[in-house]
Amino acid sequence: MSVRQKAFPVAELLLLLTALIWGGGFIFTNLAILAGLPLSLILTLRFAIPAVMMAVFFRQEMAIATRRDFACGAGAGVILFVAFFLQTYGIKYTTPANSAFLTATNVIMVPFISWLFFRQRPPISAFPLAFTCFIGAVVLAWTPGMGMNFNVGDLLTLFCAFMFACHIAFLGAVSGITSSAAVLSVMQLGVSAVLSFLAFCIIDRASCSWEALREGMLPMLYLSLLSTGLCYFLQNWAQRRVAPAKTAILLSCEGLFGSLLSVLCGYDTPTVTFVVGGAIILLSVVLAQVDWSFLRTKREPEAVSSPGTNRSL
């Protein structure tokens, strides 16, 4: 067994750890909000702290970065800021579990966005899975005896999932034309931090207090150092050692972990619609990562294959 093969279980465990930390991020974002921290300040600290740390760590790569690296990183940063802005404001009006489940739907949206903007046609399976994912969201928002209860927080979170899907598609399009993944990461975090700070100065500066900052410091340390800084590092390291499809499946457990932690912490009650709707969404997300092309592969009759023909199935 090679060294790379021996590293696979460790890499997979690190991806699961990343998904677990991201799942806990929904709880700690909610705790930061309950502490009274302005939403834009939460985003500012979340992005600025790891951006500064990574800029220092990768200062040599930053010094030789090209204009294209900076431009692509800036574009990714704008999209990332909008996605987190919508998610953070959305979680204020919905539950952490709903936010976790609905954010996970971005995996279903990625193929369609890549098709629309980058002319990469999605597989046929993406269409029924997108429909089942929509059904899961409807079930999740359904309250027995009351009907649909799809509030503004759920709607903002769905838009957030769309922006995360745009972010993934954008990174997939520019990854081949940029020279440094480190510069791309630093730039997108830095641009997101700057935009978040501008939003804080315009919207929330008057609502900030030292007491809220003190009470919300622990959640902010989790979000900035673990959920953003550490997880970016773990994901980049592990994805070099695990196949992309398996990586997406492991990271999609973020929604499951976030929902379970939300129930354990008392933020959500495991109702029938909660369990069924969440299960449909998670199943759709996982099935979206399966390569279904093997169903269309037909083996040629043995009679027509000549002796000595070497065919791969």
C-alpha positions in Angstrom: 0.0 0.0 0.0 1.4 3.4 -1.0 1.8 6.4 1.2 -1.0 8.2 -0.7 -3.3 5.2 -0.2 -2.6 5.2 3.5 -3.5 8.9 3.7 -7.0 8.3 2.2 -8.7 7.4 5.6 -7.1 10.4 7.3 -8.2 12.8 4.5 -11.7 11.4 4.6 -11.9 11.9 8.3 -10.6 15.5 7.9 -13.4 16.2 5.4 -15.9 14.8 7.8 -14.4 17.0 10.5 -14.7 20.0 8.2 -18.4 19.2 7.6 -18.9 18.8 11.4 -17.2 22.2 12.1 -19.3 23.9 9.4 -22.4 22.3 10.8 -21.6 23.8 14.2 -21.1 27.1 12.5 -24.9 27.5 12.2 -25.2 27.2 16.0 -22.3 29.6 16.7 -23.7 32.2 14.2 -27.0 32.0 16.0 -25.1 32.5 19.4 -23.3 35.5 18.0 -26.6 37.0 16.9 -28.2 36.3 20.3 -25.2 38.0 22.0 -26.2 41.2 20.2 -23.4 41.4 17.6 -24.5 43.2 14.4 -24.7 40.8 11.5 -22.3 42.8 9.4 -19.7 42.9 12.2 -20.0 39.1 12.5 -19.1 38.8 8.9 -16.3 41.3 9.2 -14.6 39.5 12.0 -15.2 36.1 10.4 -13.4 37.0 7.2 -10.8 39.5 8.4 -9.1 37.3 11.1 -8.3 34.3 8.8 -7.6 36.6 5.9 -4.8 38.4 7.8 -3.5 35.1 9.2 -3.4 33.5 5.7 -1.9 36.6 4.1 1.0 36.5 6.6 1.5 32.7 6.2 1.4 32.9 2.3 3.2 36.3 2.0 5.7 34.9 -0.4 3.0 33.7 -2.8 1.2 37.0 -2.4 4.3 38.9 -3.5 4.5 37.1 -6.8 0.8 36.9 -7.6 -0.5 38.1 -11.0 -3.2 40.6 -11.7 -5.4 37.7 -12.9 -5.0 36.0 -9.5 -6.1 39.2 -7.7 -9.0 39.8 -10.2 -10.3 36.2 -9.8 -9.9 36.3 -6.1 -11.8 39.6 -5.9 -14.7 38.2 -8.0 -14.9 35.2 -5.8 -14.9 37.4 -2.7 -17.8 39.5 -3.9 -19.9 36.4 -4.5 -18.8 34.9 -1.2 -19.8 38.1 0.7 -23.3 38.1 -0.8 -23.7 34.4 0.0 -22.7 34.8 3.7 -24.6 38.1 4.0 -27.8 36.4 3.0 -27.1 33.3 5.1 -26.3 35.4 8.2 -29.4 37.6 7.9 -31.5 34.5 7.0 -30.6 32.6 10.1 -31.9 35.5 12.2 -35.4 34.7 11.0 -35.3 30.9 10.7 -33.8 28.0 12.7 -30.2 26.7 12.5 -31.5 23.3 11.2 -33.6 24.9 8.4 -30.6 27.1 7.5 -28.4 24.0 7.3 -30.8 22.0 5.2 -31.6 24.8 2.8 -28.0 25.8 2.4 -27.1 22.3 1.4 -29.3 22.7 -1.7 -26.5 24.6 -3.4 -25.0 21.3 -4.5 -28.1 20.7 -6.7 -27.9 24.2 -8.2 -24.2 24.1 -9.3 -24.7 22.0 -12.5 -27.5 24.4 -13.7 -25.4 27.5 -13.0 -22.4 25.9 -14.8 -24.7 25.2 -17.8 -26.1 28.7 -17.9 -22.9 30.7 -17.5 -20.1 28.4 -18.6 -22.0 26.2 -21.2 -21.3 23.0 -19.2 -24.4 20.8 -19.7 -25.5 19.1 -16.5 -26.1 15.3 -16.4 -29.7 14.1 -16.9 -29.9 13.0 -13.3 -29.6 16.6 -12.1 -33.1 17.5 -13.3 -35.1 14.9 -11.2 -32.8 15.5 -8.2 -33.4 19.2 -8.4 -37.1 18.5 -8.3 -36.9 16.1 -5.3 -34.7 18.7 -3.5 -37.5 21.3 -4.1 -40.0 18.8 -2.7 -37.8 18.4 0.4 -37.8 22.1 0.9 -41.6 22.3 0.6 -42.0 19.4 3.2 -39.5 21.1 5.5 -41.6 24.3 5.4 -44.9 22.5 5.9 -46.6 22.7 9.3 -49.4 20.1 9.9 -52.7 21.9 10.2 -51.3 25.2 9.1 -49.8 24.5 5.7 -46.7 26.3 4.3 -44.7 28.3 6.7 -41.9 29.4 4.4 -40.7 32.6 6.1 -38.4 35.3 5.0 -35.4 33.6 6.7 -36.0 30.5 4.6 -36.2 32.6 1.5 -33.0 34.4 2.2 -31.3 31.1 2.9 -32.4 29.7 -0.5 -30.9 32.8 -2.2 -27.8 32.2 -0.1 -27.6 28.6 -1.4 -27.9 30.0 -5.0 -25.0 32.4 -4.3 -22.9 29.6 -2.8 -23.6 27.6 -5.9 -22.4 30.5 -8.0 -19.3 30.7 -5.9 -18.5 27.0 -6.5 -19.2 27.3 -10.2 -17.0 30.5 -10.5 -14.1 28.8 -8.7 -14.4 25.8 -10.9 -14.2 28.1 -14.0 -11.2 30.1 -12.8 -9.2 27.4 -11.0 -7.4 26.5 -14.2 -6.3 30.1 -15.1 -5.0 31.1 -11.7 -1.5 30.3 -10.5 -2.1 30.1 -6.8 -4.9 28.6 -4.7 -3.5 30.4 -1.6 -3.7 33.8 -3.3 -7.3 33.0 -4.4 -8.3 32.1 -0.9 -6.6 35.2 0.7 -8.1 37.5 -1.8 -11.7 36.2 -1.5 -11.6 36.3 2.3 -10.0 39.8 2.2 -12.5 41.3 -0.2 -15.4 39.7 1.8 -14.0 41.3 4.9 -13.7 44.7 3.3 -17.3 44.5 2.0 -18.6 43.3 5.3 -16.9 46.2 7.1 -18.4 48.7 4.6 -21.8 47.2 5.3 -21.1 47.5 9.1 -20.2 51.2 8.7 -23.3 51.9 6.7 -25.9 49.7 8.4 -24.9 48.6 11.9 -22.3 50.9 13.3 -24.7 52.6 15.7 -26.0 49.2 17.1 -22.6 47.9 18.2 -21.6 47.8 21.9 -18.6 46.6 23.8 -20.8 44.3 25.9 -22.1 42.5 22.8 -18.6 42.2 21.5 -17.4 40.7 24.8 -20.3 38.2 25.0 -20.0 37.2 21.3 -16.2 36.8 21.3 -16.3 33.0 21.8 -18.7 32.3 18.9 -16.6 34.7 16.7 -13.4 32.8 17.5 -15.1 29.6 16.5 -16.4 31.1 13.2 -13.2 32.9 12.3 -10.5 30.4 13.4 -12.3 27.1 13.0 -15.2 27.4 10.6 -13.3 29.7 8.2 -9.6 29.5 8.7 -9.0 25.9 9.8 -11.7 24.5 7.5 -10.3 26.2 4.4 -6.9 24.6 5.2 -8.3 21.2 5.9 -10.5 21.2 2.8 -7.6 22.3 0.5 -5.3 19.6 2.0 -7.8 16.7 1.9 -9.2 17.4 -1.6 -5.7 16.6 -3.0 -6.1 13.1 -1.6 -9.8 12.3 -2.1 -11.8 12.0 -5.3 -14.0 15.0 -6.1 -17.3 13.0 -5.9 -16.5 11.5 -2.6 -15.3 14.9 -1.3 -18.7 16.5 -2.2 -20.6 13.6 -0.5 -18.5 14.0 2.7 -18.9 17.8 2.8 -22.6 17.6 2.2 -22.9 16.1 5.7 -22.6 19.7 6.9 -26.4 20.0 6.7 -26.9 16.8 8.6 -24.4 17.8 11.3 -25.9 21.3 11.6 -29.4 19.9 11.9 -28.5 17.3 14.5 -26.5 19.9 16.6 -29.5 22.2 16.4 -31.8 19.6 17.7 -29.3 18.6 20.5 -28.9 22.2 21.5 -32.7 22.7 21.7 -33.1 25.1 18.8 -35.2 22.7 16.7 -37.8 20.0 17.5 -37.5 16.8 15.4 -41.0 16.8 14.0 -42.1 14.5 11.2 -41.9 17.2 8.5 -38.5 18.2 9.8 -37.1 14.7 9.6 -38.8 13.8 6.2 -38.0 17.1 4.5 -34.4 17.1 5.7 -33.9 13.5 4.7 -35.2 14.2 1.2 -32.8 17.2 0.8 -29.8 15.3 2.1 -30.6 12.2 -0.1 -30.9 14.5 -3.2 -27.6 16.2 -2.3 -25.8 12.8 -1.9 -27.3 11.3 -5.1 -26.3 14.4 -7.0 -22.7 13.3 -6.6 -23.1 9.8 -8.0 -21.9 9.1 -11.5 -24.9 7.5 -13.2 -23.2 7.1 -16.5 -22.7 3.4 -15.8 -26.4 2.8 -16.3 -26.0 3.8 -20.0 -23.0 1.6 -20.6 -23.9 -1.4 -22.6 -21.6 -4.3 -23.0 -21.1 -5.5 -26.6 -22.1 -9.1 -27.4 -19.2 -11.5 -26.9 -19.7 -12.9 -30.4 -18.7 -9.7 -32.1 -15.5 -9.1 -30.2 -12.5 -10.4 -31.9 -9.8 -12.4 -30.1 -7.1 -10.2 -28.7 -9.3 -7.1 -28.4 -8.6 -5.3 -25.2 -11.8 -3.4 -24.2 -12.2 -1.4 -21.0 -15.7 -1.5 -19.5 
